[in-house]
Amino acid sequence: MSDEILDAYRSSIDNIDAALVHILAERFKVTQAVGRYKAKAGLPPADPGREERQIARLRKLAEDARLDPEFSEKFLRFIIDEVIRHHEQFRDEV
């Protein structure tokens, strides 16, 4: 037995998940280029001021989109931590 309404919702969710994966892949391509640049230029892997500004900006966007700002901050923090980890690896390879 198939529920066409539920199937349609799930299909939309699947499409959104695929888009998220592709967007994250593109984001990480750029942040890895940033990490390589920082390593060559002798810049630190992390930029706490930039991170704070990004979190504040994303919290505001989340509020405007009626998305829980706490969730958006946790999600962004997870991404930032992974980016910093990559940047530290690039630094250590130089």
C-alpha angles and dihedrals in degrees: 000000000000128000105210095194093051091044090053092051091048091049090054090048090051091052092049091048090052091050091049091053092050093046091050090049090053092046092052092048088058096042090050089054088051090050092052090048092049091049093051092044093048093242121150118263093235131051106193094185092054090046092053092049092048093049092049091047093048093046089055091048089049092051091049090050092047091244119139105265091208090058092046091051092050090049093048092045089054090052093045092051090052091048091051090050089055091047090052090052091052090048092051091051093057 
